[in-house]
Amino acid sequence: MNYKNFNDLSSIPLGEVKLTPFVGKDLMMVKAFVPKGSVVPMHHHIHEQMTYVLSGRLLIKTAGKEITLKTGEVISFLSDVPHEVIALEDTDVIDVFNPIREDFVAQLKSKN
């Protein structure tokens, strides 16, 4: 078992986005703050991803569609699906990744 308070975890930057990862054996949860106007450019990764909006609004561009994700809504991306994220207002989200994002883990290790 691994038990933590998100407020006690280390954060890493992704551009203007603040990421706070919580790492399990095969699964990773990331609390993210996405400031209004910030953009996570079109990208893809091997990880399956779910994003749950705690507060705020995001514009998601994927598969030729634009989806506005609001507080309480969730979206999932299969492995290698390109997606872009634009914060329409200050937004807090929870992202879940499988497998874990080794790139985030490496950033955490280099920070400590």
LONUSE-62258 format. One record per residue (C-alpha): residue in one letter; x negated, y, z; residue number from 1. Coordinates in steps of 0.05 Angstrom, whole numbers, padded with zeros to 5 digits, always signed. Example, Ala and Ser with C-alpha at 12.3 -4.5 7.8 and 13.67 -1.06 7.14 Angstrom:
// residues 2
type:a&c1:-00246&c2:-00090&c3:+00156&seq:1
type:s&c1:-00273&c2:-00021&c3:+00143&seq:2
// end
This chain:
// residues 112
type:m&c1:+00000&c2:+00000&c3:+00000&seq:1
type:n&c1:-00023&c2:+00071&c3:-00015&seq:2
type:y&c1:+00013&c2:+00128&c3:+00021&seq:3
type:k&c1:-00001&c2:+00202&c3:+00011&seq:4
type:n&c1:+00032&c2:+00271&c3:+00013&seq:5
type:f&c1:+00026&c2:+00304&c3:-00056&seq:6
type:n&c1:+00005&c2:+00368&c3:-00019&seq:7
type:d&c1:-00057&c2:+00332&c3:+00006&seq:8
type:l&c1:-00080&c2:+00306&c3:-00062&seq:9
type:s&c1:-00132&c2:+00339&c3:-00107&seq:10
type:s&c1:-00108&c2:+00374&c3:-00170&seq:11
type:i&c1:-00141&c2:+00380&c3:-00238&seq:12
type:p&c1:-00128&c2:+00432&c3:-00293&seq:13
type:l&c1:-00103&c2:+00417&c3:-00363&seq:14
type:g&c1:-00107&c2:+00486&c3:-00394&seq:15
type:e&c1:-00056&c2:+00526&c3:-00354&seq:16
type:v&c1:-00022&c2:+00463&c3:-00328&seq:17
type:k&c1:-00039&c2:+00439&c3:-00257&seq:18
type:l&c1:-00039&c2:+00363&c3:-00251&seq:19
type:t&c1:-00037&c2:+00326&c3:-00184&seq:20
type:p&c1:-00047&c2:+00251&c3:-00197&seq:21
type:f&c1:-00029&c2:+00194&c3:-00151&seq:22
type:v&c1:-00063&c2:+00130&c3:-00175&seq:23
type:g&c1:-00041&c2:+00059&c3:-00165&seq:24
type:k&c1:-00069&c2:-00006&c3:-00193&seq:25
type:d&c1:-00034&c2:-00004&c3:-00261&seq:26
type:l&c1:+00011&c2:+00056&c3:-00254&seq:27
type:m&c1:-00001&c2:+00130&c3:-00245&seq:28
type:m&c1:+00047&c2:+00185&c3:-00221&seq:29
type:v&c1:+00028&c2:+00258&c3:-00235&seq:30
type:k&c1:+00061&c2:+00318&c3:-00206&seq:31
type:a&c1:+00051&c2:+00375&c3:-00255&seq:32
type:f&c1:+00064&c2:+00450&c3:-00253&seq:33
type:v&c1:+00074&c2:+00478&c3:-00323&seq:34
type:p&c1:+00075&c2:+00555&c3:-00323&seq:35
type:k&c1:+00125&c2:+00591&c3:-00368&seq:36
type:g&c1:+00098&c2:+00600&c3:-00438&seq:37
type:s&c1:+00044&c2:+00547&c3:-00432&seq:38
type:v&c1:+00037&c2:+00495&c3:-00487&seq:39
type:v&c1:+00011&c2:+00424&c3:-00484&seq:40
type:p&c1:-00007&c2:+00416&c3:-00558&seq:41
type:m&c1:+00017&c2:+00357&c3:-00600&seq:42
type:h&c1:-00020&c2:+00295&c3:-00575&seq:43
type:h&c1:-00012&c2:+00221&c3:-00565&seq:44
type:h&c1:-00042&c2:+00169&c3:-00520&seq:45
type:i&c1:-00041&c2:+00094&c3:-00509&seq:46
type:h&c1:+00000&c2:+00104&c3:-00445&seq:47
type:e&c1:+00075&c2:+00095&c3:-00440&seq:48
type:q&c1:+00100&c2:+00159&c3:-00406&seq:49
type:m&c1:+00162&c2:+00182&c3:-00370&seq:50
type:t&c1:+00174&c2:+00254&c3:-00351&seq:51
type:y&c1:+00225&c2:+00277&c3:-00299&seq:52
type:v&c1:+00239&c2:+00351&c3:-00291&seq:53
type:l&c1:+00243&c2:+00371&c3:-00218&seq:54
type:s&c1:+00257&c2:+00445&c3:-00235&seq:55
type:g&c1:+00253&c2:+00489&c3:-00296&seq:56
type:r&c1:+00260&c2:+00476&c3:-00371&seq:57
type:l&c1:+00214&c2:+00446&c3:-00424&seq:58
type:l&c1:+00219&c2:+00444&c3:-00499&seq:59
type:i&c1:+00195&c2:+00376&c3:-00523&seq:60
type:k&c1:+00176&c2:+00366&c3:-00596&seq:61
type:t&c1:+00172&c2:+00293&c3:-00618&seq:62
type:a&c1:+00191&c2:+00250&c3:-00678&seq:63
type:g&c1:+00215&c2:+00311&c3:-00717&seq:64
type:k&c1:+00263&c2:+00331&c3:-00661&seq:65
type:e&c1:+00265&c2:+00387&c3:-00610&seq:66
type:i&c1:+00294&c2:+00369&c3:-00543&seq:67
type:t&c1:+00305&c2:+00418&c3:-00485&seq:68
type:l&c1:+00294&c2:+00382&c3:-00420&seq:69
type:k&c1:+00325&c2:+00414&c3:-00358&seq:70
type:t&c1:+00324&c2:+00402&c3:-00283&seq:71
type:g&c1:+00345&c2:+00331&c3:-00267&seq:72
type:e&c1:+00333&c2:+00304&c3:-00337&seq:73
type:v&c1:+00282&c2:+00251&c3:-00358&seq:74
type:i&c1:+00249&c2:+00229&c3:-00423&seq:75
type:s&c1:+00205&c2:+00170&c3:-00441&seq:76
type:f&c1:+00152&c2:+00163&c3:-00494&seq:77
type:l&c1:+00126&c2:+00096&c3:-00519&seq:78
type:s&c1:+00052&c2:+00086&c3:-00529&seq:79
type:d&c1:+00021&c2:+00129&c3:-00585&seq:80
type:v&c1:+00083&c2:+00172&c3:-00597&seq:81
type:p&c1:+00061&c2:+00243&c3:-00614&seq:82
type:h&c1:+00093&c2:+00297&c3:-00571&seq:83
type:e&c1:+00084&c2:+00371&c3:-00554&seq:84
type:v&c1:+00109&c2:+00407&c3:-00492&seq:85
type:i&c1:+00127&c2:+00481&c3:-00485&seq:86
type:a&c1:+00148&c2:+00511&c3:-00418&seq:87
type:l&c1:+00209&c2:+00554&c3:-00427&seq:88
type:e&c1:+00203&c2:+00575&c3:-00354&seq:89
type:d&c1:+00159&c2:+00556&c3:-00295&seq:90
type:t&c1:+00170&c2:+00481&c3:-00290&seq:91
type:d&c1:+00153&c2:+00425&c3:-00241&seq:92
type:v&c1:+00154&c2:+00354&c3:-00267&seq:93
type:i&c1:+00136&c2:+00284&c3:-00247&seq:94
type:d&c1:+00100&c2:+00244&c3:-00302&seq:95
type:v&c1:+00092&c2:+00169&c3:-00296&seq:96
type:f&c1:+00039&c2:+00133&c3:-00339&seq:97
type:n&c1:+00024&c2:+00060&c3:-00352&seq:98
type:p&c1:-00032&c2:+00042&c3:-00356&seq:99
type:i&c1:-00065&c2:+00094&c3:-00312&seq:100
type:r&c1:-00097&c2:+00154&c3:-00346&seq:101
type:e&c1:-00171&c2:+00139&c3:-00338&seq:102
type:d&c1:-00187&c2:+00209&c3:-00365&seq:103
type:f&c1:-00150&c2:+00240&c3:-00306&seq:104
type:v&c1:-00185&c2:+00193&c3:-00257&seq:105
type:a&c1:-00253&c2:+00212&c3:-00286&seq:106
type:q&c1:-00236&c2:+00286&c3:-00277&seq:107
type:l&c1:-00216&c2:+00274&c3:-00205&seq:108
type:k&c1:-00281&c2:+00236&c3:-00192&seq:109
type:s&c1:-00324&c2:+00291&c3:-00223&seq:110
type:k&c1:-00288&c2:+00343&c3:-00181&seq:111
type:n&c1:-00302&c2:+00308&c3:-00115&seq:112
// end
